[in-house]
Amino acid sequence: MDQAENPPQAPRSAPSAPPPAAHPASAIPLRTPSSASTEDTDTLLSNYAAAERHNPESTKRGCLLAFGLTLGLVIITVTTVYFLFYAHR
């Protein structure tokens, strides 16, 4: 048997994944900006504008809560370090 008659072949690879669909999003109908009514736009904007309003009372309460939790954590850490490393001297 001659090598020229049967050249070596490359190893076969595993089957590849199927090719992706050409336009997968084309099956979903999309609304264009020109088809949206002014009322829809105003309704959406008013919903988000109402959600963005800030309440100074809740902001103050949140800051005080964060300060209290941080202070408590510092006190617990200092107390733990004291009892673990310095109390037995």
Summary of the structure (lengths in Angstrom):
residues: 89
radius of gyration: 34.3
end to end distance: 90.1
largest distance: 92.4
contacts: 110
relative contact order: 0.04
helix: 58%
strand: 0%
